[in-house]
Amino acid sequence: MRIILTTFLLALTICSWAQKRYQLKSPDGKLVASISLNDKISYAITHQGDTILKPSVLNMSLDNGTVWGKNSQLKNAKTNTHHQQINALFYKRNQIDDHYNELVLSFKENFNLIFRAYNEGIAYRFVSTSDKAITIKNEEAVFNFTKDFNTYVPYVKGKFKDIESQYFNSFENEYTYTPLSKINADKLAFSPMVVSLDHGKKVCLAEADLESYPGMYLTNTNASTSLQSNFAPYPTATQQGGHNELQQLVTARQPYLAKSKAKAQFPWRIVIVSTNDKQLADNDMVYKLAAPSRLADASWVKPGKVAWEWWNHWGISNVDFEAGINTETYQAYIDFASKNKIEYVILDEGWAVNKKADLFQVVPEIDLKKLIAHAKAKNVGIILWAGYYAFERDLEKVCKHYSEMGVKGFKIDFMDRDDQQMVDFHYRAAAIAAKYKLMLDFHGTYKPTGINRTYPNVINFEAVHGLEQMKWTGPELDQVTYDVTFPFIRMVAGPIDYTQGAMRNATKRTHRGINDEPMSQGTRCRQLAQYVIFESPLNMLCDSPTNYEKEQECTDFISAVPTVWDQTVALEGEIGKYIAIARKKADTWYVGAMTNWDGRQLEIDFSFLGEGNYVAELYRDGANANRIASDYKKETITIPANRKMSLAMAKGGGVAMKIYKK
């Protein structure tokens, strides 16, 4: 890692009322944070003369009555410039340029306030400098906008009687596009959240390095043009319950947010500023601000694709056994994975005895040792699904036992909380799983905030309104528009466990929710494109082996697509309308594009390829894809010398390409 550290002078203005003002600029000088210290601490942000945030207060309250950020006494201020290259693991690029200017404000009340200015955004965090443990009673993070801008709001999904009940949720959402002042005061929303500003600019509010602290919700309780933070208080008591007795339900809470150790570093609050939407589809700030890897060796972590049975309801046909949760079915999935060079097979919910929350009670229909041995012989790894409480209650024992059996990882589900207690579980699970060389896919959980950098064995997260929703909803749900919305918002936070790959495809008119034979909204090529567009180091093939074998040409494309990348380029995009992304692995490029329910002719500039002659395997929507969504055509084409191409997409359509030199 190359690090350049430079100290520079900071302009300090002392006004007649003893207010101190500091100005921190991004390396390119376009983004400016102005920090004011008076009886309160506030900051404002401008970008090329446009006001992004008006003065917005920030503070943290301790249980002893001290408030960091109110009447705080400054000791000193230091500024630095940092420029380093981060070697990223299991990510959308293998190297990240980490360049920022930093201001560290140190206060007599035993805390620091750190601001960083990147070319793409501003971030700040509180840091305790006390040698003693502290208790955080509350945190106030306010984001004051200049006008009643429209906002993509990810409300907590479901019907709730009050705010307290909303702290228990699945973090799966759709987006409500509404003015700031019209945000529902009775509902929580979670970050990332995007606000549309003037001149095509967008602000994305996010957080990073969330450790031993609750996640940040966003609210607007006063019909203003501001957003305010909200946090789940620390649980006093929990009881087993929820889905199949696999969850811990909070029954009482403490009057504080978190108990923190001495010298604690609190989460980064991030304000990303984009001048066009495609910049949001390729942003590294959450990863850059996360704590570096704590694994001395991550060479054993092997991302890849997973043959998955739950979405297709164990839907194998043309076999001489009854498909379901049994050894024969999983052997068939293993054989399919091996034949198609799919790295893993998952045993989702059902392999352990139901409602026991005990991962050592395997159902009699499953011979787990036999399956693991069969998979090993076929060069396929086994991943096991686990409900949260079943995993947490015997954490080290479970990891040790199944690691010794040859299991490669766990998909952990139904956490559905982000209070400090649950955040602590994620880090504890990551550390113990790494001890036994196990990968983790956190399903049923809050959005990623960088733990995948800190513990690279954590390689996927849900917190997305994924394809599973198609099993029980019909055309009343607009998944197609969601698919071209969340890559600019939720995916800013990190990878997604969306579980794409449907071989049954439907138009807006013909889609139905059918549990045993589910289908996707949008075209076949849209499903292929999602393997390029969606970031997912552990990537599911949601459909059944039977359906993939009928569609071998598409299966071959899916099996070949990498899940981690050397380089990523966001080509085009507009939130809620379309997106196009290029990604490179070794010498091969892949391009994916998707549109909403509007058919679209998208002009793409392929100059990112550089010099040379290139050929592409192109998967495009067929002539009848607007009526028969599975209609597609594969062809081999030459990339034009002028690097300009027009890609046509049907309604709800997509394009997928594999590009290599002649």
Backbone hydrogen bonds, N-H to C=O, Kabsch-Sander energy under -0.5 kcal/mol:
donor,donor_aa,acceptor,acceptor_aa,energy
3,I,1,M,-0.5
4,I,83,H,-1.3
6,T,81,T,-1.6
8,F,79,T,-0.7
13,T,21,R,-1.3
14,I,12,L,-0.5
15,C,13,T,-0.7
15,C,19,Q,-1.9
18,A,15,C,-2.0
20,K,37,L,-2.1
21,R,13,T,-1.2
22,Y,35,I,-2.8
23,Q,11,A,-0.5
24,L,33,A,-2.9
26,S,31,L,-2.6
29,G,26,S,-1.9
32,V,46,T,-2.8
33,A,24,L,-3.0
34,S,32,V,-0.5
34,S,44,A,-2.9
35,I,22,Y,-2.9
35,I,33,A,-0.6
36,S,42,S,-2.9
37,L,20,K,-3.0
38,N,36,S,-0.6
38,N,40,K,-2.1
41,I,69,G,-1.5
42,S,36,S,-2.1
42,S,40,K,-0.5
43,Y,56,S,-1.7
44,A,34,S,-2.0
45,I,53,L,-1.7
46,T,32,V,-2.4
47,H,50,D,-2.8
48,Q,30,K,-2.6
50,D,47,H,-2.2
52,I,45,I,-2.8
52,I,50,D,-0.6
53,L,45,I,-1.7
54,K,144,N,-2.8
56,S,43,Y,-2.3
58,L,41,I,-1.7
59,N,140,E,-1.9
60,M,68,W,-1.9
61,S,138,N,-3.1
62,L,66,T,-3.3
63,D,135,T,-1.7
65,G,62,L,-1.5
68,W,60,M,-3.0
68,W,66,T,-0.5
69,G,67,V,-0.7
70,K,67,V,-1.7
71,N,39,D,-2.7
74,L,72,S,-0.6
75,K,106,S,-3.6
76,N,106,S,-1.3
78,K,104,V,-2.2
80,N,102,E,-2.1
81,T,6,T,-2.0
82,H,100,Y,-2.9
83,H,4,I,-1.1
84,Q,98,D,-2.3
85,Q,2,R,-0.8
86,I,84,Q,-0.6
86,I,96,I,-2.8
87,N,85,Q,-0.5
88,A,86,I,-1.0
88,A,94,N,-1.4
94,N,566,D,-1.5
96,I,86,I,-2.2
98,D,84,Q,-3.1
98,D,96,I,-0.8
99,H,97,D,-0.8
100,Y,82,H,-2.3
101,N,117,A,-2.0
102,E,80,N,-3.3
103,L,115,F,-2.6
104,V,78,K,-3.3
105,L,103,L,-0.6
105,L,113,L,-2.7
106,S,76,N,-2.7
106,S,104,V,-0.6
107,F,111,F,-2.6
108,K,73,Q,-3.0
110,N,107,F,-1.0
111,F,107,F,-0.8
112,N,127,V,-2.8
113,L,105,L,-2.6
114,I,125,R,-2.7
115,F,103,L,-2.8
116,R,123,A,-2.9
117,A,101,N,-3.0
118,Y,116,R,-0.6
118,Y,121,G,-3.2
121,G,118,Y,-0.7
122,I,271,V,-2.4
123,A,116,R,-2.4
124,Y,269,R,-1.9
125,R,114,I,-1.8
127,V,112,N,-2.3
128,S,264,A,-3.1
129,T,110,N,-2.1
130,S,110,N,-0.7
134,I,260,S,-2.0
136,I,258,A,-3.0
137,K,61,S,-2.7
137,K,135,T,-0.7
138,N,61,S,-1.5
140,E,59,N,-2.8
141,A,139,E,-0.6
142,V,57,V,-1.7
143,F,227,L,-2.6
144,N,54,K,-0.5
145,F,143,F,-0.7
145,F,225,T,-2.0
149,F,147,K,-2.0
151,T,178,T,-2.4
152,Y,194,V,-2.9
153,V,151,T,-0.9
153,V,176,T,-2.7
155,Y,153,V,-1.3
156,V,188,L,-2.8
160,F,158,G,-0.5
166,Q,162,D,-0.7
166,Q,163,I,-1.2
167,Y,163,I,-0.6
167,Y,164,E,-1.3
168,F,165,S,-1.1
169,N,167,Y,-0.8
169,N,416,D,-1.4
176,T,153,V,-2.2
177,Y,175,Y,-0.6
178,T,151,T,-2.2
178,T,176,T,-0.8
180,L,149,F,-2.0
182,K,179,P,-1.4
183,I,180,L,-1.5
187,K,184,N,-1.6
189,A,218,L,-1.6
190,F,154,P,-1.6
191,S,216,M,-1.1
193,M,205,L,-1.6
194,V,152,Y,-0.9
195,V,203,V,-2.8
196,S,150,N,-2.9
197,L,195,V,-0.6
197,L,201,K,-2.9
200,G,197,L,-0.6
201,K,198,D,-1.7
202,K,274,S,-1.9
203,V,195,V,-2.4
204,C,272,I,-2.2
205,L,193,M,-3.0
205,L,203,V,-0.5
206,A,270,I,-1.9
208,A,268,W,-1.5
209,D,449,T,-2.9
211,E,209,D,-1.0
215,G,418,D,-2.4
217,Y,215,G,-0.6
217,Y,230,N,-3.1
218,L,189,A,-3.2
219,T,228,Q,-2.5
227,L,143,F,-1.8
228,Q,219,T,-2.8
229,S,141,A,-1.6
230,N,217,Y,-1.6
232,A,215,G,-0.5
234,Y,256,Y,-2.7
236,T,252,A,-3.0
237,A,252,A,-1.6
239,Q,249,L,-2.2
241,G,247,Q,-2.3
245,E,242,G,-1.5
246,L,243,H,-2.3
247,Q,241,G,-2.4
249,L,239,Q,-3.2
249,L,247,Q,-0.6
251,T,237,A,-2.6
252,A,237,A,-1.3
254,Q,234,Y,-3.7
257,L,136,I,-2.7
258,A,136,I,-1.5
260,S,134,I,-3.3
260,S,258,A,-0.6
263,K,130,S,-1.5
264,A,261,K,-1.2
266,F,126,F,-2.5
266,F,264,A,-0.5
268,W,208,A,-2.5
269,R,124,Y,-3.0
270,I,206,A,-2.8
270,I,268,W,-0.5
271,V,122,I,-3.2
272,I,204,C,-2.8
272,I,270,I,-0.5
273,V,120,E,-2.3
274,S,202,K,-2.5
278,K,573,G,-0.5
279,Q,276,N,-1.3
280,L,277,D,-1.6
281,A,277,D,-0.8
282,D,279,Q,-1.0
288,K,284,D,-2.7
289,L,285,M,-2.1
290,A,286,V,-0.7
290,A,287,Y,-0.8
294,R,454,T,-2.9
296,A,294,R,-0.6
301,V,298,A,-1.6
302,K,300,W,-0.5
304,G,537,P,-1.8
306,V,539,N,-2.4
307,A,344,Y,-2.8
308,W,541,L,-1.7
312,N,542,C,-0.6
313,H,310,W,-1.3
314,W,309,E,-2.6
316,I,314,W,-1.6
323,A,321,F,-0.7
326,N,324,G,-1.8
327,T,365,E,-1.8
330,Y,326,N,-1.8
331,Q,327,T,-2.2
332,A,328,E,-1.8
333,Y,329,T,-1.9
334,I,330,Y,-2.4
335,D,331,Q,-2.5
336,F,332,A,-2.3
337,A,333,Y,-2.7
338,S,334,I,-2.7
339,K,335,D,-2.4
340,N,336,F,-1.7
341,K,338,S,-1.2
342,I,337,A,-3.1
344,Y,305,K,-2.0
345,V,381,G,-2.2
346,I,307,A,-2.0
347,L,383,I,-2.5
348,D,346,I,-0.8
351,W,348,D,-1.1
353,V,361,Q,-3.0
356,K,353,V,-1.0
361,Q,358,D,-1.4
362,V,360,F,-0.9
363,V,351,W,-2.5
366,I,363,V,-1.8
367,D,365,E,-0.5
368,L,366,I,-0.8
371,L,367,D,-2.2
372,I,368,L,-2.6
373,A,369,K,-2.2
374,H,370,K,-2.5
375,A,371,L,-2.7
376,K,372,I,-2.4
377,A,373,A,-2.1
378,K,374,H,-1.1
379,N,376,K,-1.4
380,V,375,A,-2.8
381,G,343,E,-2.9
383,I,345,V,-2.3
384,L,409,G,-2.2
385,W,347,L,-2.6
386,A,411,K,-2.8
388,Y,413,D,-2.3
389,Y,246,L,-2.8
391,F,387,G,-2.0
392,E,388,Y,-3.0
393,R,389,Y,-2.3
394,D,390,A,-0.5
395,L,392,E,-1.2
398,V,394,D,-3.3
399,C,395,L,-2.3
400,K,396,E,-2.6
401,H,397,K,-2.4
402,Y,398,V,-2.5
403,S,399,C,-2.0
404,E,400,K,-2.1
405,M,401,H,-1.2
406,G,402,Y,-0.8
406,G,403,S,-0.8
407,V,402,Y,-2.5
408,K,382,I,-2.9
409,G,382,I,-0.8
410,F,439,M,-2.3
411,K,384,L,-2.5
412,I,410,F,-0.7
412,I,441,D,-2.1
413,D,386,A,-2.5
415,M,444,G,-1.6
416,D,444,G,-2.5
420,Q,257,L,-0.5
423,V,419,D,-2.5
424,D,420,Q,-2.7
425,F,421,Q,-1.4
426,H,422,M,-1.7
427,Y,423,V,-1.6
428,R,424,D,-2.5
429,A,425,F,-3.2
430,A,426,H,-2.1
431,A,427,Y,-2.3
432,I,428,R,-2.4
433,A,429,A,-2.6
434,A,430,A,-2.1
435,K,431,A,-1.6
436,Y,432,I,-1.1
436,Y,433,A,-0.6
437,K,434,A,-1.7
438,L,433,A,-2.3
439,M,408,K,-2.3
440,L,457,N,-2.7
441,D,410,F,-2.4
442,F,440,L,-0.5
442,F,460,N,-2.4
443,H,412,I,-2.8
443,H,441,D,-1.1
453,R,450,G,-1.9
454,T,450,G,-1.6
455,Y,451,I,-3.5
458,V,455,Y,-2.6
459,I,440,L,-1.9
459,I,457,N,-1.0
460,N,440,L,-0.9
462,E,442,F,-1.9
466,G,464,V,-1.9
467,L,498,Y,-2.0
469,Q,466,G,-1.8
470,M,467,L,-2.0
471,K,468,E,-1.8
472,W,469,Q,-1.1
473,T,469,Q,-0.7
477,L,474,G,-2.0
478,D,476,E,-0.5
479,Q,477,L,-1.2
482,Y,478,D,-1.3
483,D,479,Q,-2.3
484,V,480,V,-0.9
484,V,481,T,-0.7
485,T,482,Y,-1.9
486,F,482,Y,-2.4
488,F,485,T,-1.6
489,I,486,F,-1.5
491,M,486,F,-2.1
492,V,489,I,-1.3
493,A,490,R,-1.7
494,G,490,R,-0.5
496,I,535,E,-2.9
497,D,461,F,-2.0
498,Y,496,I,-0.9
505,N,503,M,-0.6
506,A,520,S,-2.0
506,A,522,G,-0.5
511,H,507,T,-1.5
514,I,512,R,-0.8
520,S,504,R,-2.3
522,G,506,A,-2.7
523,T,652,G,-2.0
524,R,629,A,-2.3
527,Q,523,T,-1.3
528,L,524,R,-1.7
529,A,525,C,-2.6
530,Q,526,R,-1.6
531,Y,527,Q,-0.6
531,Y,528,L,-1.2
532,V,529,A,-1.5
533,I,529,A,-2.5
534,F,530,Q,-2.1
536,S,534,F,-0.6
539,N,304,G,-2.1
539,N,537,P,-0.6
540,M,538,L,-0.5
541,L,306,V,-2.9
542,C,500,Q,-2.0
542,C,540,M,-0.7
548,Y,544,S,-2.2
549,E,545,P,-2.6
550,K,546,T,-1.2
551,E,547,N,-0.8
551,E,548,Y,-0.6
552,Q,549,E,-0.6
554,C,551,E,-0.5
555,T,551,E,-2.3
556,D,552,Q,-2.6
557,F,553,E,-1.3
558,I,554,C,-2.4
559,S,555,T,-2.8
560,A,556,D,-1.2
561,V,557,F,-1.3
561,V,558,I,-0.5
565,W,91,Y,-2.8
566,D,584,K,-3.1
567,Q,584,K,-1.5
569,V,582,A,-3.2
571,L,569,V,-0.7
571,L,580,A,-2.0
572,E,580,A,-1.5
574,E,578,Y,-2.4
576,G,484,V,-2.3
577,K,484,V,-0.5
577,K,574,E,-2.7
578,Y,574,E,-1.7
579,I,594,M,-2.1
580,A,572,E,-2.4
581,I,592,G,-2.5
582,A,569,V,-3.0
583,R,590,Y,-2.8
584,K,567,Q,-2.7
585,K,588,T,-2.6
588,T,585,K,-2.3
589,W,659,I,-2.4
590,Y,583,R,-3.0
591,V,657,M,-1.9
592,G,581,I,-2.5
593,A,655,V,-2.3
594,M,579,I,-2.3
595,T,653,G,-1.9
596,N,577,K,-1.7
599,G,597,W,-0.5
600,R,649,M,-2.3
602,L,600,R,-0.6
602,L,647,L,-3.2
603,E,601,Q,-0.5
604,I,602,L,-0.6
604,I,645,M,-3.3
606,F,604,I,-0.7
606,F,643,R,-3.5
609,L,606,F,-1.9
610,G,607,S,-1.5
615,V,660,Y,-3.2
616,A,637,I,-2.9
617,E,658,K,-2.9
618,L,616,A,-0.8
618,L,635,E,-3.3
619,Y,656,A,-2.9
620,R,618,L,-0.6
620,R,633,K,-2.6
621,D,654,G,-0.6
622,G,631,D,-2.4
625,A,622,G,-1.7
627,R,624,N,-1.6
628,I,624,N,-3.3
629,A,627,R,-0.6
631,D,628,I,-2.4
633,K,620,R,-2.7
635,E,618,L,-2.3
637,I,616,A,-2.6
637,I,635,E,-0.5
639,I,614,Y,-2.4
643,R,640,P,-1.7
645,M,604,I,-2.2
647,L,602,L,-3.2
647,L,645,M,-0.5
648,A,646,S,-0.5
649,M,600,R,-2.8
652,G,596,N,-2.7
653,G,650,A,-2.2
655,V,593,A,-2.3
656,A,619,Y,-2.1
657,M,591,V,-2.4
658,K,617,E,-1.8
659,I,589,W,-3.5
660,Y,615,V,-2.6
662,K,613,N,-2.6
